[in-house]
Amino acid sequence: MRGTHRLLTTIAALLALQLGSLVAPAYACGCGAMVTDRMARIGVDRETSAVHWDERTGTEQIVMRFTVHGDADRAAWIMPVPHRADVTLGDPALFEELERLSAPEHRDRDHFWPRGDDWPFADDDTDGAAAAPGRAGSGVGVVGRERLGPFDVARLTATDPTALSTWLHRNGFELSDRLSTELRPYVERKWEYVAVRLAPEKAGEKLYGALDPLRIAFANDRPVYPMRLSRLARTPQSLGLFVLAGHRMEPRGSIGGDRPEVLFAGTVDRPSGALAELAGTGRVFLTSVDQSFPEPARIDGDHELVRASADTPYREIVWHDRLWTVGEIPVWLITVAGGLLLLTAGTLAAIRTRRAAARERRVRAGVRSAP
């Protein structure tokens, strides 16, 4: 019965998600905004990013990997940056290494008495195209353009949000009016922009699954992770953030989402491979943060990353409870059965003792009454 209820609940959730995606395009991206033509749909299921901040040189690097869904065969993505940025392809192996380093520690924990998943309580229901440059006087400047795998990257300056909208329209994409409004604070602060056209390398393919990571580097005297444009997301968002710096780092606030949760904090003494390419070969402190945004419209700013009060290490522990057994027989069952046997044996012995004593009393009484 429980299995049937779970199945119906899962089907209902999937139907609700599918119907929600049919209503309107999902403008979703933790550090920017996905833009596509209005007849197509695209949404970001999960965004995982690595931020490396070098305090000595005042440089910040962000490597982003998106997992997307929808039926779009092309899309554009915009990310505000505080200074002029260099964009290259990232190494997918970076995230594999970071996930390995920050993986939870698994420990076994034995228990005596049976619990919900143990017999006799357990049941069978187990969980198992190149970008066109801006024209003179248009308010948009294209300061660089590169083709990186499936990405056509343009680095832009803009004097007003409408200019960005015009640039995107000329390149075949429609821009949400809400996005134009949300870009205004960045324009006022004179930030620049990384605009990316995403298109599968083979004609007819859809943008789906994990995309190749992009690496964006720029000067910055204090690390920041742009998040404000995520206000446009139509569905709940989740962010996985790896921060690499000289010390343990943490977001200054929750910026409208759930409280950021630290999943790992610790030093990496000798980085190698893709991690060394990003952060160098010297000692670096790695902090892994996870955060959910149930109501993206409440996001009110960008993540400012600040040094924690102490470089306290932390690793999540996942406990695996095991029932004590001898062979395949639970110890509690042996104990209870043995106790019952001892109790039964004791009771029988007491009965026999009482009966023997009664017989002895009757014999004695008979001897005394004999003539």
C-alpha positions as CSV (number, residue, x, y, z in Angstrom):
1,M,0.0,0.0,0.0
2,R,2.8,2.4,0.9
3,G,4.6,1.5,-2.4
4,T,1.5,2.4,-4.4
5,H,1.1,5.7,-2.6
6,R,4.7,6.6,-3.2
7,L,4.4,5.7,-6.9
8,L,1.3,7.9,-7.3
9,T,3.0,10.8,-5.5
10,T,6.0,10.6,-7.8
11,I,3.9,10.5,-10.9
12,A,1.9,13.5,-9.7
13,A,5.1,15.4,-9.0
14,L,6.5,14.6,-12.5
15,L,3.2,15.7,-14.1
16,A,3.2,18.9,-12.2
17,L,6.8,19.6,-13.3
18,Q,6.0,18.9,-16.9
19,L,2.9,21.1,-16.9
20,G,4.8,23.9,-15.3
21,S,7.4,23.8,-18.0
22,L,4.7,24.1,-20.7
23,V,3.4,27.4,-19.2
24,A,6.4,29.5,-20.1
25,P,10.1,29.3,-20.7
26,A,12.1,28.8,-17.6
27,Y,14.6,31.6,-17.2
28,A,16.8,29.9,-14.7
29,C,20.5,30.2,-13.9
30,G,22.2,30.7,-10.6
31,C,24.7,33.3,-11.8
32,G,23.1,34.7,-14.9
33,A,20.1,34.1,-17.1
34,M,19.2,31.7,-19.8
35,V,17.5,33.3,-22.8
36,T,15.9,31.5,-25.7
37,D,13.3,32.2,-28.3
38,R,9.8,32.1,-27.0
39,M,8.7,28.9,-28.7
40,A,11.3,26.9,-26.9
41,R,11.8,25.9,-23.3
42,I,15.0,25.6,-21.3
43,G,15.6,25.4,-17.6
44,V,18.6,24.8,-15.3
45,D,18.0,21.9,-13.0
46,R,21.3,22.2,-11.2
47,E,24.2,24.6,-11.2
48,T,27.5,23.6,-9.8
49,S,30.3,26.2,-9.7
50,A,33.9,26.5,-8.5
51,V,35.2,29.9,-7.4
52,H,38.9,30.4,-6.9
53,W,40.0,33.7,-5.4
54,D,43.7,34.7,-5.1
55,E,44.0,37.5,-2.5
56,R,47.6,38.2,-3.4
57,T,46.9,38.9,-7.1
58,G,43.3,40.2,-6.7
59,T,42.0,37.8,-9.3
60,E,38.8,35.6,-9.3
61,Q,38.0,32.7,-11.4
62,I,34.6,31.0,-11.8
63,V,34.1,27.7,-13.4
64,M,30.4,26.8,-14.1
65,R,28.7,23.6,-15.1
66,F,25.0,23.6,-15.9
67,T,22.6,20.7,-16.1
68,V,19.7,21.8,-18.3
69,H,16.4,20.4,-19.6
70,G,13.9,21.5,-22.3
71,D,13.5,21.3,-26.0
72,A,15.7,24.3,-27.1
73,D,18.3,23.7,-29.8
74,R,19.9,27.1,-29.1
75,A,20.0,29.6,-26.3
76,A,21.9,32.5,-24.9
77,W,23.2,33.1,-21.4
78,I,24.2,36.3,-19.8
79,M,26.5,36.8,-16.8
80,P,27.4,40.2,-15.2
81,V,31.0,40.6,-14.1
82,P,32.6,43.5,-12.2
83,H,35.6,43.8,-14.5
84,R,36.9,42.8,-17.9
85,A,36.8,39.0,-18.2
86,D,38.7,36.3,-20.0
87,V,36.6,33.2,-21.0
88,T,37.9,29.7,-21.7
89,L,36.5,26.2,-21.6
90,G,36.8,24.5,-18.2
91,D,37.9,21.0,-17.5
92,P,35.0,18.6,-16.5
93,A,37.5,16.6,-14.5
94,L,37.6,19.6,-12.0
95,F,34.2,18.8,-10.6
96,E,34.9,15.1,-10.3
97,E,38.0,16.0,-8.3
98,L,36.2,18.5,-6.1
99,E,33.4,16.1,-5.4
100,R,35.9,13.4,-4.5
101,L,37.8,15.6,-2.1
102,S,34.6,16.9,-0.4
103,A,32.7,13.6,-0.3
104,P,31.1,12.6,3.0
105,E,32.7,10.1,5.2
106,H,30.8,6.9,5.5
107,R,30.8,5.2,8.9
108,D,29.1,2.1,10.2
109,R,27.1,2.2,13.4
110,D,25.9,-1.0,15.0
111,H,22.7,-1.2,16.9
112,F,21.1,-4.0,19.0
113,W,17.4,-3.6,18.8
114,P,15.7,-3.7,15.3
115,R,14.6,-0.5,13.7
116,G,12.2,0.4,10.9
117,D,14.3,-1.2,8.1
118,D,15.0,-4.4,10.1
119,W,13.0,-7.5,10.5
120,P,10.3,-7.8,11.8
121,F,9.4,-4.2,11.0
122,A,10.8,-4.1,7.4
123,D,8.5,-4.8,4.4
124,D,9.2,-5.2,0.7
125,D,8.8,-1.4,0.1
126,T,12.4,-0.2,-0.1
127,D,13.8,3.0,-1.5
128,G,15.8,2.1,-3.8
129,A,26.7,31.1,-34.6
130,A,29.0,34.0,-34.1
131,A,27.7,37.1,-32.3
132,A,27.3,40.3,-34.3
133,P,29.3,43.3,-32.9
134,G,27.5,46.4,-31.6
135,R,27.2,49.3,-33.9
136,A,28.6,52.7,-33.1
137,G,26.3,54.6,-30.9
138,S,24.2,51.5,-30.1
139,G,25.2,51.5,-26.4
140,V,26.8,48.1,-26.6
141,G,30.5,47.4,-27.1
142,V,31.8,43.9,-28.1
143,V,35.3,43.8,-26.5
144,G,36.0,40.2,-27.4
145,R,34.5,37.2,-29.1
146,E,35.6,33.6,-29.1
147,R,34.3,30.2,-30.3
148,L,34.7,27.6,-27.5
149,G,33.4,24.2,-28.4
150,P,29.6,24.6,-28.4
151,F,29.8,28.1,-27.0
152,D,30.0,31.4,-28.9
153,V,31.2,33.9,-26.3
154,A,31.0,37.6,-26.6
155,R,32.3,39.9,-23.9
156,L,30.2,43.1,-23.8
157,T,30.0,46.5,-22.3
158,A,26.6,48.3,-22.2
159,T,25.4,51.7,-21.1
160,D,21.8,50.6,-20.5
161,P,19.8,47.4,-20.4
162,T,17.8,48.2,-23.5
163,A,21.1,48.2,-25.5
164,L,21.7,44.6,-24.3
165,S,18.2,43.7,-25.4
166,T,18.8,45.2,-28.9
167,W,22.1,43.3,-29.2
168,L,20.4,40.0,-28.4
169,H,17.5,40.6,-30.8
170,R,19.9,41.3,-33.6
171,N,21.4,37.9,-32.9
172,G,18.2,36.0,-33.0
173,F,17.1,35.8,-29.4
174,E,14.3,37.5,-27.5
175,L,15.0,39.1,-24.1
176,S,12.6,39.0,-21.3
177,D,11.5,42.5,-20.3
178,R,12.0,41.5,-16.6
179,L,15.6,40.6,-17.3
180,S,16.2,44.1,-18.8
181,T,14.9,45.6,-15.5
182,E,17.1,43.3,-13.4
183,L,20.2,44.2,-15.4
184,R,19.9,47.9,-14.4
185,P,21.8,47.7,-11.1
186,Y,24.8,46.2,-12.9
187,V,24.7,48.9,-15.5
188,E,24.6,51.6,-12.9
189,R,27.7,50.0,-11.2
190,K,29.4,49.9,-14.7
191,W,29.8,46.1,-14.7
192,E,30.5,44.3,-17.9
193,Y,28.8,41.2,-19.3
194,V,29.6,37.8,-20.7
195,A,27.1,36.8,-23.3
196,V,27.1,33.2,-24.5
197,R,25.3,31.5,-27.4
198,L,24.9,27.8,-26.7
199,A,24.3,25.5,-29.7
200,P,24.9,21.8,-30.0
201,E,27.8,20.9,-32.3
202,K,25.5,18.6,-34.3
203,A,22.5,20.1,-36.1
204,G,19.1,19.1,-34.7
205,E,20.4,18.2,-31.2
206,K,18.8,19.7,-28.2
207,L,20.4,21.4,-25.2
208,Y,20.0,18.7,-22.6
209,G,21.9,17.3,-19.7
210,A,25.3,18.5,-18.4
211,L,26.9,21.1,-20.5
212,D,30.6,21.7,-20.9
213,P,31.9,23.9,-18.1
214,L,33.0,27.5,-18.8
215,R,35.8,29.3,-17.0
216,I,35.6,33.0,-16.5
217,A,38.5,35.0,-15.0
218,F,38.5,38.7,-13.9
219,A,40.1,41.1,-11.5
220,N,38.4,41.4,-8.2
221,D,39.5,42.6,-4.8
222,R,36.8,40.7,-3.0
223,P,35.2,37.5,-4.3
224,V,31.6,37.6,-5.4
225,Y,29.3,35.1,-7.1
226,P,26.6,36.9,-9.2
227,M,23.1,35.6,-8.3
228,R,20.7,38.5,-8.7
229,L,19.4,37.4,-12.2
230,S,18.2,34.2,-10.7
231,R,15.2,36.2,-9.5
232,L,13.8,35.4,-13.0
233,A,13.7,31.7,-12.4
234,R,10.2,30.2,-12.5
235,T,11.0,27.0,-10.6
236,P,13.0,26.4,-7.3
237,Q,16.7,26.5,-7.8
238,S,19.7,24.8,-6.2
239,L,23.3,25.9,-6.1
240,G,26.4,23.8,-5.4
241,L,29.4,26.1,-4.8
242,F,33.0,25.1,-4.3
243,V,35.1,28.0,-2.9
244,L,38.9,27.8,-3.1
245,A,40.9,30.4,-1.3
246,G,43.6,30.9,1.3
247,H,41.1,30.4,4.1
248,R,37.7,29.0,4.8
249,M,35.1,31.1,3.1
250,E,31.4,31.5,3.4
251,P,28.5,33.5,1.9
252,R,27.8,36.7,3.8
253,G,24.1,36.0,3.8
254,S,21.3,33.9,2.4
255,I,20.2,36.6,-0.2
256,G,16.6,35.3,-0.1
257,G,17.2,31.6,-0.2
258,D,17.5,28.9,2.5
259,R,20.5,29.2,4.8
260,P,23.6,28.1,3.0
261,E,24.8,24.7,4.3
262,V,28.5,23.9,4.5
263,L,29.1,20.3,3.4
264,F,32.9,20.3,3.6
265,A,35.7,22.5,4.8
266,G,39.3,21.5,4.7
267,T,42.8,22.1,3.2
268,V,44.1,20.5,0.0
269,D,47.8,20.3,0.5
270,R,49.0,19.3,-3.0
271,P,46.4,20.0,-5.7
272,S,46.9,18.2,-9.0
273,G,45.3,17.9,-12.4
274,A,42.4,20.1,-13.2
275,L,42.4,21.5,-9.6
276,A,46.0,22.6,-9.8
277,E,45.3,24.2,-13.2
278,L,42.7,26.4,-11.5
279,A,44.1,27.0,-8.0
280,G,47.8,26.3,-8.4
281,T,49.9,23.6,-6.8
282,G,50.2,25.2,-3.3
283,R,48.1,24.6,-0.3
284,V,44.5,25.9,-0.7
285,F,41.4,25.8,1.5
286,L,38.3,24.2,0.0
287,T,34.8,25.0,1.2
288,S,31.8,23.3,-0.3
289,V,28.5,25.1,0.1
290,D,25.0,24.0,-0.9
291,Q,21.9,26.2,-1.0
292,S,18.3,26.0,-2.1
293,F,16.1,28.8,-3.4
294,P,12.5,27.6,-3.0
295,E,11.2,31.1,-4.1
296,P,13.7,32.6,-6.6
297,A,11.8,35.9,-6.8
298,R,13.0,36.6,-3.2
299,I,16.7,36.7,-4.3
300,D,17.8,40.2,-3.5
301,G,21.5,40.4,-4.5
302,D,24.8,38.6,-5.3
303,H,26.7,36.2,-3.0
304,E,29.5,38.1,-1.3
305,L,32.1,35.5,-0.1
306,V,33.9,36.4,3.1
307,R,36.4,34.8,5.3
308,A,35.0,32.7,8.1
309,S,35.9,33.4,11.7
310,A,38.2,30.4,11.8
311,D,39.6,27.7,9.4
312,T,37.6,25.0,11.2
313,P,37.6,21.8,9.2
314,Y,34.4,19.9,8.6
315,R,33.3,16.8,6.8
316,E,29.8,15.5,6.6
317,I,29.4,12.0,8.1
318,V,26.9,9.6,6.7
319,W,26.0,6.9,9.2
320,H,25.1,3.4,8.1
321,D,23.2,1.6,10.8
322,R,23.8,-2.1,11.0
323,L,21.9,-4.7,13.1
324,W,24.2,-6.8,15.3
325,T,24.2,-10.4,13.9
326,V,25.9,-13.7,14.5
327,G,26.1,-15.2,11.1
328,E,22.8,-14.0,9.7
329,I,20.9,-14.3,12.9
330,P,20.2,-11.0,14.8
331,V,21.8,-10.8,18.2
332,W,18.7,-9.4,19.7
333,L,16.8,-12.5,18.5
334,I,19.4,-14.8,20.0
335,T,19.3,-12.9,23.2
336,V,15.5,-12.8,23.5
337,A,15.2,-16.5,22.5
338,G,18.0,-17.4,25.0
339,G,16.3,-15.3,27.7
340,L,13.0,-17.0,27.0
341,L,14.6,-20.4,27.1
342,L,16.3,-19.5,30.4
343,L,13.1,-18.1,31.8
344,T,11.2,-21.3,30.7
345,A,13.8,-23.5,32.1
346,G,13.8,-21.6,35.4
347,T,10.0,-21.7,35.5
348,L,9.9,-25.4,34.9
349,A,12.7,-26.0,37.5
350,A,10.7,-24.0,40.0
351,I,7.6,-26.0,39.3
352,R,9.4,-29.2,39.7
353,T,11.0,-28.0,42.9
354,R,7.6,-27.0,44.3
355,R,6.0,-30.3,43.3
356,A,8.9,-32.3,44.9
357,A,8.5,-30.3,48.0
358,A,4.8,-30.9,48.1
359,R,5.3,-34.6,47.6
360,E,7.9,-34.7,50.4
361,R,5.4,-32.9,52.7
362,R,2.7,-35.4,52.0
363,V,5.1,-38.3,52.6
364,R,6.1,-36.8,56.0
365,A,2.5,-36.2,56.9
366,G,1.7,-39.8,56.1
367,V,4.5,-41.2,58.2
368,R,3.4,-39.1,61.2
369,S,-0.2,-40.3,60.9
370,A,0.7,-44.0,60.7
371,P,-0.2,-46.2,64.0
